[in-house]
Amino acid sequence: MPSLYSTSRLRNKDPSSYWQDTISRTFVPCVTTLPSNFRGAVSVSEVGAISCHHVAATRHRASRSAADIGSHHKDVVLLTLVTSGVERVVQDGREVVLRKGDFAFHDSTRPYSLYFDTEFSQVIYQIPRSLLRQRLGSFERYTAVKLSSDEQVGKLTSSFLLGLSRLDKRVDPLIGERLVDQTVDLLAMAFSSQRGPVDASRSSHRAALLYRAKLFIESRLRGTVASADVAELLGCSARYVNDLFADEGMSVGNYVLQRRLEKCRDDLVDNTTRRRVSQIAYGWGFNSIAHFSRAFRARYGMSPTDYRVRHGVPAAPAD
């Protein structure tokens, strides 16, 4: 079930500090200004690299200043889809009014203000900037720009986004990754349809090649996989393959390591199998338990055994 935060749990207490803390932890640090009779709730779920947040609240406003950004930098882009009520988004010298079905971006790395003048509900999607940069290029021109569901592609994108937010963690990770790719492709298409050609940093051909490369790597995680293997599949050089992955800020080797660690993490908390840590690591292509343990700790901040126990799964025999 998605995580849920609600002012209804506070009984008669002042919701101001609770709501600001909730919004700052859920999204990025910001300042909220609330009336005394404020009510609000947030539920959180994830699909692949995108986190989806259903927000329902009464009127208020929120702002993120340069000081907030300096205290906590999180390189994500926030996409708002309004499902009821009205919202105003102000950023980069632009102001846009959003109503039911409309959606727009605001960037967490620069100051912004959000105004909710009526009771409202919305879904906010946190999207890693690297995913959008592949399709949209330089991002400044896209903030506080309305994409309307009145237009055909906008309507399709709005409906897809809403459906995405209703999925849960039972979605297969590979399917989740594909849905993320579909999401950013649709967003780029919606911008192109309503605002003119996007300033994409990569062609659709490069995006398709990267997608094929990731599918191939996914099928080889339990064995051996290298840039040369991917290059042979795609019919290009290993250098070009690494250039494709460089658009996402990583190498082929780093991507393989990341996916193997994520697979191991999922198996560690699978209470139905309770395999030993060494079995899990070797099963997902690691050749050294010491290397696996160091890499796991670097990514998740604790040892594999501690991670398992932290998530309520008893250690397997001989862990």
LINSULTA-V229131 format. One record per residue. N is the residue number from 1. OMEGA is omega in degrees with one decimal (* if undefined). Layout:
BEGIN
n;omega
N;OMEGA
N;OMEGA
END
This chain:
BEGIN
n;omega
1;178.1
2;176.1
3;-177.3
4;174.9
5;-176.7
6;176.1
7;179.5
8;179.3
9;-174.3
10;-175.2
11;-176.0
12;-178.6
13;177.3
14;-175.5
15;-169.5
16;-176.1
17;179.2
18;-177.2
19;179.4
20;179.0
21;179.3
22;-178.6
23;-178.8
24;179.2
25;-176.7
26;-178.9
27;176.6
28;179.8
29;178.9
30;179.7
31;177.9
32;177.7
33;-170.6
34;169.3
35;-175.1
36;-177.7
37;-175.4
38;171.9
39;178.7
40;178.1
41;178.1
42;170.5
43;-170.6
44;173.2
45;-176.9
46;170.6
47;-176.9
48;-177.7
49;-177.8
50;173.0
51;-175.3
52;-175.4
53;173.5
54;-179.3
55;173.7
56;-175.3
57;172.9
58;-172.0
59;175.1
60;173.3
61;179.9
62;179.3
63;177.4
64;-175.1
65;176.2
66;178.4
67;177.6
68;-179.4
69;-179.6
70;-177.6
71;-177.3
72;-179.3
73;177.2
74;-170.0
75;178.1
76;172.8
77;-178.9
78;178.3
79;-180.0
80;172.2
81;-178.1
82;177.7
83;169.8
84;-179.8
85;-174.3
86;175.8
87;171.3
88;178.3
89;-179.2
90;176.9
91;175.1
92;177.0
93;179.0
94;174.8
95;-179.1
96;177.2
97;-178.1
98;174.7
99;-173.2
100;178.1
101;178.9
102;176.7
103;-177.5
104;178.4
105;157.8
106;-167.9
107;-176.3
108;-176.2
109;177.1
110;-177.4
111;175.5
112;174.3
113;177.8
114;-177.8
115;176.8
116;-173.6
117;177.9
118;170.5
119;-171.8
120;166.8
121;-176.7
122;169.3
123;176.3
124;-178.9
125;173.2
126;-174.3
127;175.6
128;-177.0
129;-176.5
130;-180.0
131;-179.3
132;-178.7
133;178.7
134;-175.2
135;-172.1
136;-177.6
137;179.7
138;-164.8
139;-170.7
140;-175.3
141;-174.1
142;-179.2
143;178.4
144;176.1
145;-175.7
146;167.2
147;-170.1
148;175.0
149;175.8
150;179.1
151;-169.5
152;-178.9
153;176.9
154;178.6
155;178.2
156;-179.0
157;179.3
158;179.8
159;179.0
160;-180.0
161;-179.2
162;177.1
163;179.0
164;-176.6
165;-178.0
166;175.9
167;178.9
168;-172.8
169;177.1
170;178.1
171;178.4
172;-177.1
173;180.0
174;176.3
175;177.0
176;179.3
177;178.3
178;178.1
179;176.3
180;178.0
181;178.7
182;-179.0
183;-177.2
184;175.5
185;178.9
186;178.9
187;177.3
188;179.6
189;179.2
190;176.6
191;-178.9
192;-178.0
193;-173.4
194;-173.9
195;-177.8
196;-176.2
197;178.3
198;179.4
199;-173.5
200;179.0
201;179.7
202;178.8
203;176.6
204;177.2
205;178.1
206;178.2
207;179.3
208;178.0
209;179.4
210;179.0
211;178.1
212;179.2
213;-179.3
214;177.9
215;178.8
216;179.0
217;-179.5
218;-178.3
219;-175.3
220;-174.5
221;-177.5
222;-179.2
223;178.1
224;177.5
225;-178.8
226;180.0
227;-178.6
228;178.4
229;179.7
230;180.0
231;179.1
232;178.5
233;-174.5
234;-178.3
235;-180.0
236;-179.1
237;176.4
238;178.8
239;179.8
240;177.9
241;178.6
242;176.7
243;176.2
244;-178.7
245;178.3
246;175.9
247;177.7
248;175.5
249;179.8
250;174.6
251;175.7
252;-179.7
253;178.7
254;179.3
255;178.6
256;179.0
257;-179.4
258;-177.8
259;177.9
260;177.9
261;179.0
262;177.4
263;177.7
264;178.2
265;-179.4
266;-179.7
267;-179.8
268;-177.3
269;175.9
270;-174.3
271;-177.2
272;-177.2
273;179.6
274;175.0
275;177.6
276;179.5
277;-179.3
278;178.2
279;-179.9
280;-177.6
281;179.8
282;-179.9
283;179.1
284;167.1
285;176.7
286;-179.1
287;-177.0
288;178.2
289;179.4
290;178.3
291;178.6
292;-177.6
293;178.3
294;-178.6
295;179.7
296;-179.9
297;-179.9
298;-177.1
299;-171.8
300;172.6
301;178.4
302;179.7
303;177.4
304;180.0
305;178.7
306;179.2
307;179.8
308;-179.2
309;179.5
310;-178.7
311;170.4
312;179.0
313;-179.1
314;178.3
315;177.9
316;178.0
317;176.9
318;174.3
319;*
END
